[in-house]
């Protein structure tokens, strides 16, 4: 089989995306700065992204041409999250890979019973295209908890439809594998806390790729895993079941990147729980914990491996990718963790945009279900030649919590230089601990991406995915 030319992660046109955001903190803190220095800043050239067509040419071809779908869910990341990440990583005049996705729409994410989306309800809507209750996990939610089905009684989940059509499915997750952003595509339960049942449905789903954390939910109590003891309440060893079902099982970044080239099924469990430590900055500093587990692969590395395995299964596929840290860190009001999670998600967009060069028959589409914590960047005015303030306040005048480098009362963040070479300071302010309704955007590139325009309800995303995978809104037996 002819293989796509998958470029190695880390060869981005924006070298300031390489490495961990946390890695630069000690060096920059010693210098009294937090910035990405001009010498390591390079904006993606305009030639990389063709201008959007005035006429929807891809739409005219979509009735005959079908392709693959990659749905990326940077959980909790709104336009405000990306604004702060842009300032820090490439400067206010630069472009992230996210910025270069050419087609854009305003996302409308309300639930059947709430104006603000939940992770599990939003993921269910993304998978099924049905407006559900906020407690849903692959179901309609309260009070019925029914799995949405078509006229033949088959699950409406696009992942289930793809699997019935013989198309491979991949699930990539930086949090626990049972997180709803990916799990809702193949599992249906009455509560997102039913990790044991979700893990079993993941293994039995037939998905070719399952990558994430949460090893504890795949092993029974009393069985020691690579990352810690199992916590299942039954005696099922799902890792043994996965191996019996033909999955290669890997536990570290090194093992994932060493997978055989002809691998067709892989289960990766890279942590006992999440691959990150979602605690406030001060708690992590006191415990000496990093933002992300250094032995776990990054989201981009997992995505690159998933693409290779999926291509071994056939020319078309569905891949669902979630960066969970952008939600969890924001829900802990940890600005450093949120910015690092956005950087990792953006690195993944860079990988996927390079993938599109060889596979233009692929749709890359992204959205979040809500705005985690209401993260907002607040610029700190600074006269030419002046020094930034030594510390940011603990709270704004209205009581909103404020973060700087290291958390409360930290030094201000410093953006990468603007086009005039100025380095401007900013602080992060939080509206809430919970998710809020905010400036979430849908962005897309590739096959049928021009249909992302205006505003899109959360129920509409799956229709575009179905059109791309099957050439029509609903697959039939011939697809």
N, C-alpha and C positions, 0 to 999 in steps of 0.2 A: 504494500500500500504506500502510495506517495504521502510523505509526511510534510506538514507545514514547517516552515522555518521559524521555530520558536526561539526568539532571542533570549539570552540568559538574563535573568533578573539582575538588576544592578548596572545595566548598560544604558540607562535612561539618558535622554537628551538633557535632562535636568540633573546634573550630578549632585546638587544640593539635596536631592531626595534620598541619596544613598546613606546607609547607616541609620542608627537610632537617634531620634531627637534627644533622648536621655543621654546618649553618649557625648553630646556636645556641651551638656550643662556644666560639668566641672571646669572645662577649659574656659568657657565663656564667663562663668561666674568669677573665676580668678581674674579675668580681664575686666570685670565689672560690667560685662555686656552679655546679652542673649540675642544673637543675631546669626544669620547665615551670611558669612562674609562675602564681599563682592567677588573675590577671586574664585569662589566656588559656586557662583550663581550664573546660570545660563538658562534663558527662557526658550521654550520650544519655538522654533522658527515658524513663521506663518505658512511656509510652504508645506509643513507637515499636514495641515488640515485643509482640504479643499473647501471652497465656499459652498454652502448649501445650494442645491439646485433651485432655480426659480420654479420649475415644474417638477412634480413628484415622479421622476423617471423610475425610481425603484418600485414605486407603487404599481406602475404599469406592468412591471415585470413580475411582481410578486404572485400573481395568479398562477404563473407557470414555474417560477423559481422559488424553491424552498431552501431554507438554510438552518443554521444552528442559532441558538439563543444563549446568551450569557446575561443573567440578571444579577446585578451587584447591589447589595443593600448595605450601605454604610449606616448602620442603625443610629437613629437619633441625630444625624448630621443635616443641618439646615443650611441655607445660603449664608447664614451668619457664622456657622461653624467654619465653612469654607473660606469666608472672608478673613477670619483670624488666621487660618492655616496658610492662606495665600500671603498675607502680610509677613508672617514669620519665615516661610520657606523660600519664597521667590520675590518678596517685596510687593508693595501695593500696585506697582505698574507691571508686574510679571503675571504669568499665566500658569496655573496648575494644569496637570493633565485633565482634571475634571473640567476646567474652564474650556478646554479644547474640544470637548464633546459638542458637536455643532448644533444639535437640535434640542429644543428646550420647551418645557411647558410648566405651568404652575400646577402643583400637586394638591388635590383636594382629598383629605384623608379621614373624614369623619366615619364613625361606626354607626351601626343600626341604633345603638342606645347611647351614644356619646359623641360630642363634637371633637374630642381628642382621641386619636388612635392609640391602641396598645400594641405592644410588640407581637403578641400572639394573635390578636384580632386582625391587625394589619397584615401580618404574614399570611393568614388564612385568606384574606381578600386578595392578596397578590397571587396566591396559588390557585384559587377557585374562581375569582371574578365575581364574588357574591358579597353583598353587604351583610356583615355578621355582627353579633354582639361582641362587646369588648372582652368577654372572658373566653371567646372561642379559641380552640386549638384544632384546626382541621375539621371543624364542625360549624354549625350555625350558632353555637353557643346557647346560653340559657333561653328558654327553659327546656328545649327539646334535645339539644346536643346531637343533631342529625348531621350526617355527612351529606353535603350537597351533591346531587347526582343528576345525570342526564336522563333522557326519556327511556333509555334502556336499563337504568338503574346502576350505571357505572359512575365512579367517582369523577367529579368535574375538575379535580386537581390537574393542572397541566402536566405535572410529573407523572401522575397515574396514566394520563392519556398518552404521554410519550412512551412510557414503558409498554402499554398495550399495543402501541404501534411499532414496537421493536426498536425504539430509539434509546440510546444510553442516557442515563441521568447522573449528574454529579452534584454533590453537596459539600461545600467548603465553608468552614466556620472557624473563627478565631476564638469563640467561646466554647462552652460545652456543646457536644454534638447534638444534644437534645434541645438546644435553643430553638425557639419557634421560627426565627427568620429563615431557617433552612428546614427544620423538622416538620413544619406544617405542610410542606409540599408532599410528604409521604406518610405522615402519621396523623391519626385522629383520636383524641382522648378528651375527657371531660375537664381536665385541669392541666395546665402547663407544668404543675408540680409532679405529675405522674411520670417521673423520669424513667423508671423501670420499664413501663409499658411503651414509652416512646422509643427507648433504645432498642427494644425487641422489634418494634415495627420498622425501625431503620434498617436493621440487619436483614429482616425478611422482605424488605421492599423491592429488592432487585436492583437498587441503585449501584452503579458500577464504581462510584467514588464516594466515600464517606470520610471526610477529614475534619478533625476538630479536637476539642478536649473532652473531658468527662469520662475518663477510663473507669471511674468508680461505679458508673451505672451499667457497665458491661460485665462486671464480675460480681459473684455472690460474696456475702460477708464471710470472712475467714480466709479468702483467697487473696494473696498478695499480688499486686500488679507491678508493672514497671514504675509507676508513679505513686503508688500507695495502695491501701487495702480497698477491696471491693465493698460496695454498700448495698447491693441488691438484696431485697427481702426474700427472694426465692432462691432456688439452687441453680439457676440458669447461668452458664458460662457462655456469654454471647461471643466472646473472642474465639473460643473453640468452635462455636457454630459458624462464625464467619470463615474460619480457615476451612472447615468442612464444605462450605459453600463456594470455595475457590478464591477467597480474598487473600491477597498478600497483606500482612499486618505489620505496620511500622509504628515506632514510638518516638522518634526524634527527627530533627531536621536532617541529620546525616543519613539516617536510614531512608527517609523519603527521597532524598536526592540521589540515592544509590539504587533506586528501584530498577529492575530489569526493563529494558526498552520494550519488551513485548507484554508487559503487565496489562491485564484487561480488567482486573478488579482490585481495589485497594481500600483497606480500612486503616486510617491513621488516627491514633489516640495519643496526643502530644502533652497531656497534662491530666492530673487527677480531676481537676475542675476546669476553669478557664485557662487559656495560655497566657493570661495577664493577671495582674494583681489589682483588682478594682477597689482601691482604698484611697482616702484622701492623701494628699502629698505628705502631710506631716506624719501620718501613720506609717507610710512606706519608708520615710526617712528614718524614723525611730527603729523600725524593724530591719533596716538594711535591705529592703526588698526592691527589685527592679520593677519597672512598669510592665515589661513583658518577659516571659521565660526565655532566656537566651538559647536554650537547647531546642525550643520549638521553632518550626519554620514560620516565616512571615506569611501574611496573607497572599502576597504575590508569588512566593515560592510554592505555596499550596495550590494556587490557581494554575501556575505553569505546569505542575505535575499532573493536575486534574485534566488539563487540556490534552496532554500527551496520552494519558490512559484512555480518555474518551475517544480520541481519534483512532485508537487501536480497536474500538468497537464498531466503527462505522463513520460515514461521512457527515452525518447530522447528529446533534446532541442537544440536551438542555443542561446547562450548568448554572447553579444558584450559589452565589458567593456572598457571605456576610462578614463584615467587620463589626464585631459586637462591642469592641472596646470604646468606640465613639459614643455609644449609648451608656454603657456601664460607668465609664469614667465621668461622663457628664452628669449622670445621676448621683455621683459622689462629689460633684462640684470640684473635680480634679482637672484643672486646665491643662497641665502638662500632659497628663494621660490622654485627654481628649485630642489635643493637638498631635500627639504621636500616633494615635489611632487614625486620624485623618491623613497623616502623612503616609501611613501604611496602605490605607485605602487608595490614596492617589497614586502610589507606586503601582498598585494593581491596575488602575486605569491606564497607566503608561504601558504596562505589559500588554493589555488587551488592545490598545490602539495600534501597537506594533503588530499584534496578531492579525488585525484587520487588513494589514497590507497584503498578506498572503491569503487571507480568507475573507474577502469582501462579502461573501454570502452568509455572513454572521451578523446578527443583531446584538449589539452591546447596549443595554438599557439599565438605568440606575434611578433609584429614588429611596427616600427614607420614609418611614411610616409616621414620624412625628419629630418634634424638635426637643431633644433631651436637655432638660435643665434650663432651657431658654438662654443658652450661652450667647453673650454679646461682647464684641470687642469695643472698648471705649478708648479712643485716642487721647493721649496726654499732650496738650499743646506745648511746643518747645521752641523758643526763639533761637535763631541761628547763633551757634557758638555756645549755647547754654548746655548745662549738664542735665540729664534726666533726674527726677527725684530719686532719693535713695530708697524709698519704700512706697508701696501703694497702700492706701488705707485698708483697714479690715472690712469696712462697709461703706457703701455710698450713703449720701445724705438721706435717702429714703429707706435705708436699712438693708439694701441688697448686698449679699456677700461679694467680696472682691478678691480675686486671685492675682498674684504676681508669680515670679519664679520661685518655686518651692512652696507656693500656697499663700496663706494669709500673711499679710504684711511683708510679702517678698519684694524683691526688686522688680521694677516694671519689665515686661517683655520688650525686646527691641526688634523691630521689623528688619528684614533684609533691606538693603539700600533701595531707595526709589530711583527713578531715571536720572535724577539730578545728583545722586550719590548721598542723599540725606538718609540718616538712620533715625526713625521716629519711634518713640516709646508708646506702649499701650498697656492696658490692664484688661482683665476679663471679669465681667460681672454676670451674676447668675440670677435668673428669675425664680427658679424653683429647684427642688430635688427631683420631682416627678417629670414626666414628659409633658410638653405643652404643644398647642397648635401653633405652627409658625411658618416661616418662609421656606418650606420644602419645595424642591424642584425635581422634575423628571428631566433627565438628559439622556441622549442616545446618539449612537453613530452606527453606521452599517446598513444592512438590508432593512428596508421599510422604516428607517429611523426618521424620515421626513414626516411621518404621521404623528410624531411627538411635536405638538404645537398648541398654542393657546393655553388652555387649562385641561387637566385630565383628572377624572375621578379615580380613586384607588381601584375601583372595579374594572377600569378600562385597560390597565397595563397587560393583563393576561390575554386580552383579545389580540393585542399586537404580537405577543409571544406566539399565540396559536397561529396567527396568520403567517408568521415567519417559519414556524416548524412544519405546518401542515398545508400551507397555501390557502387556507380558509379558516373561518372563525371556529368551526367545530370539526375535529378530525372524524373520518369515517373508517370503515374496516379496511379500505384500500390504502390508508396512509401508514 
